[in-house]
Amino acid sequence: MKSPESIIPDLKELGGLILGFLPWLLFLFLAGKTIASLEKAILLSLCTCLIFGFRELRLGFILTWGTLIFFSFCAITINFFHLMWVAMYMDLLSNSALAFVMWLTLLMGEPFVLQYARRDLPEERWKDPAFIQGCRQMTIVWAALMTLSVALSILRRTTLLSWPGWVYFGLSLVIIISGLAYTTVFKRGKRLKRLRDK
């Protein structure tokens, strides 16, 4: 029998979260510095979204639809029409798209975290105010982190700081890891509190 403090549920939830962001993570790591690598990363991310996000697309998950729309836009503008200005601003466009979709889910009253969290919960808990508030809080943190990524992309284009590209890449990873760590710790704390209150 697993102890209530077991990290297995946390790892399972973290895996699900990473799977939800898989097209974006692949894109971050594979886009590279050439047009050829960018085109391959776009197509791979688009295919990954369609394959691994098929269920979420059918269920109307806003983040997954936003991901599909973004990578479809990239495939059309870069892979098909070869619009180089899109490629030049790709980090700014991708970070902005992700931040926009996350804030949009909040404005629509359907925080993206809530859509993913409901998959694994019995329907009677879907309307629980504490559950909804927790999902809203996690979505706000993720949207704020992605907005920070947008700010870094803007800063990169100014003369205020002339850091090498690897510094910005490293900061992007720190932002993503911070979001994953926050989500894992937050959900674990909520789960352990629920178990103690039983």
Contacts in CASP RR format, 6 or more apart in sequence:
PFRMAT RR
TARGET T0000
AUTHOR 0000-0000-0000
METHOD contacts of the structure
MODEL  1
MKSPESIIPDLKELGGLILGFLPWLLFLFLAGKTIASLEKAILLSLCTCL
IFGFRELRLGFILTWGTLIFFSFCAITINFFHLMWVAMYMDLLSNSALAF
VMWLTLLMGEPFVLQYARRDLPEERWKDPAFIQGCRQMTIVWAALMTLSV
ALSILRRTTLLSWPGWVYFGLSLVIIISGLAYTTVFKRGKRLKRLRDK
2 8 0 8 1.000
4 192 0 8 1.000
4 195 0 8 1.000
5 192 0 8 1.000
7 188 0 8 1.000
9 191 0 8 1.000
10 184 0 8 1.000
10 187 0 8 1.000
10 188 0 8 1.000
10 191 0 8 1.000
13 120 0 8 1.000
13 184 0 8 1.000
13 187 0 8 1.000
14 180 0 8 1.000
14 183 0 8 1.000
14 184 0 8 1.000
16 116 0 8 1.000
17 116 0 8 1.000
17 180 0 8 1.000
17 183 0 8 1.000
18 25 0 8 1.000
18 180 0 8 1.000
19 52 0 8 1.000
20 52 0 8 1.000
20 53 0 8 1.000
20 56 0 8 1.000
20 63 0 8 1.000
20 64 0 8 1.000
20 116 0 8 1.000
21 176 0 8 1.000
22 48 0 8 1.000
22 52 0 8 1.000
23 45 0 8 1.000
23 46 0 8 1.000
23 48 0 8 1.000
23 49 0 8 1.000
23 52 0 8 1.000
23 67 0 8 1.000
23 71 0 8 1.000
24 45 0 8 1.000
24 67 0 8 1.000
24 94 0 8 1.000
24 98 0 8 1.000
25 176 0 8 1.000
26 41 0 8 1.000
26 44 0 8 1.000
26 45 0 8 1.000
26 48 0 8 1.000
27 41 0 8 1.000
27 42 0 8 1.000
27 44 0 8 1.000
27 45 0 8 1.000
27 71 0 8 1.000
27 94 0 8 1.000
28 172 0 8 1.000
28 173 0 8 1.000
28 176 0 8 1.000
30 37 0 8 1.000
30 40 0 8 1.000
30 41 0 8 1.000
30 44 0 8 1.000
30 45 0 8 1.000
31 37 0 8 1.000
31 38 0 8 1.000
31 41 0 8 1.000
31 42 0 8 1.000
31 90 0 8 1.000
32 38 0 8 1.000
32 41 0 8 1.000
35 78 0 8 1.000
35 84 0 8 1.000
35 87 0 8 1.000
38 78 0 8 1.000
38 87 0 8 1.000
38 90 0 8 1.000
39 78 0 8 1.000
39 79 0 8 1.000
42 71 0 8 1.000
42 74 0 8 1.000
42 75 0 8 1.000
42 78 0 8 1.000
42 79 0 8 1.000
43 75 0 8 1.000
43 79 0 8 1.000
45 67 0 8 1.000
45 71 0 8 1.000
46 68 0 8 1.000
46 71 0 8 1.000
46 72 0 8 1.000
46 74 0 8 1.000
46 75 0 8 1.000
49 64 0 8 1.000
49 67 0 8 1.000
49 68 0 8 1.000
49 71 0 8 1.000
50 57 0 8 1.000
50 68 0 8 1.000
53 61 0 8 1.000
53 64 0 8 1.000
56 63 0 8 1.000
56 64 0 8 1.000
56 115 0 8 1.000
56 116 0 8 1.000
57 64 0 8 1.000
57 65 0 8 1.000
57 68 0 8 1.000
59 115 0 8 1.000
60 115 0 8 1.000
61 112 0 8 1.000
61 115 0 8 1.000
61 116 0 8 1.000
62 101 0 8 1.000
62 104 0 8 1.000
62 105 0 8 1.000
62 108 0 8 1.000
62 110 0 8 1.000
62 112 0 8 1.000
62 115 0 8 1.000
63 101 0 8 1.000
63 102 0 8 1.000
63 105 0 8 1.000
63 112 0 8 1.000
63 115 0 8 1.000
63 116 0 8 1.000
66 97 0 8 1.000
66 101 0 8 1.000
67 101 0 8 1.000
70 94 0 8 1.000
70 97 0 8 1.000
70 98 0 8 1.000
74 86 0 8 1.000
74 90 0 8 1.000
77 83 0 8 1.000
77 86 0 8 1.000
78 86 0 8 1.000
78 87 0 8 1.000
86 93 0 8 1.000
91 153 0 8 1.000
91 156 0 8 1.000
91 168 0 8 1.000
91 172 0 8 1.000
92 150 0 8 1.000
92 153 0 8 1.000
92 154 0 8 1.000
92 157 0 8 1.000
95 146 0 8 1.000
95 149 0 8 1.000
95 150 0 8 1.000
95 152 0 8 1.000
95 153 0 8 1.000
96 150 0 8 1.000
96 153 0 8 1.000
98 146 0 8 1.000
98 149 0 8 1.000
99 143 0 8 1.000
99 146 0 8 1.000
99 147 0 8 1.000
99 149 0 8 1.000
99 150 0 8 1.000
101 112 0 8 1.000
102 112 0 8 1.000
102 139 0 8 1.000
102 142 0 8 1.000
102 143 0 8 1.000
102 146 0 8 1.000
103 143 0 8 1.000
103 147 0 8 1.000
105 111 0 8 1.000
105 112 0 8 1.000
105 115 0 8 1.000
105 139 0 8 1.000
106 136 0 8 1.000
106 139 0 8 1.000
106 140 0 8 1.000
106 143 0 8 1.000
111 135 0 8 1.000
111 136 0 8 1.000
111 138 0 8 1.000
111 139 0 8 1.000
111 140 0 8 1.000
112 139 0 8 1.000
112 142 0 8 1.000
113 134 0 8 1.000
113 135 0 8 1.000
113 136 0 8 1.000
113 138 0 8 1.000
113 139 0 8 1.000
113 142 0 8 1.000
113 183 0 8 1.000
114 132 0 8 1.000
114 135 0 8 1.000
114 136 0 8 1.000
114 139 0 8 1.000
117 131 0 8 1.000
117 135 0 8 1.000
118 126 0 8 1.000
121 131 0 8 1.000
125 131 0 8 1.000
134 186 0 8 1.000
134 190 0 8 1.000
137 186 0 8 1.000
138 182 0 8 1.000
138 183 0 8 1.000
138 186 0 8 1.000
138 187 0 8 1.000
141 179 0 8 1.000
141 182 0 8 1.000
141 183 0 8 1.000
142 179 0 8 1.000
142 183 0 8 1.000
145 175 0 8 1.000
145 176 0 8 1.000
145 178 0 8 1.000
145 179 0 8 1.000
146 175 0 8 1.000
148 175 0 8 1.000
149 172 0 8 1.000
149 175 0 8 1.000
152 168 0 8 1.000
152 171 0 8 1.000
152 172 0 8 1.000
152 175 0 8 1.000
153 168 0 8 1.000
155 161 0 8 1.000
156 163 0 8 1.000
156 165 0 8 1.000
156 168 0 8 1.000
END
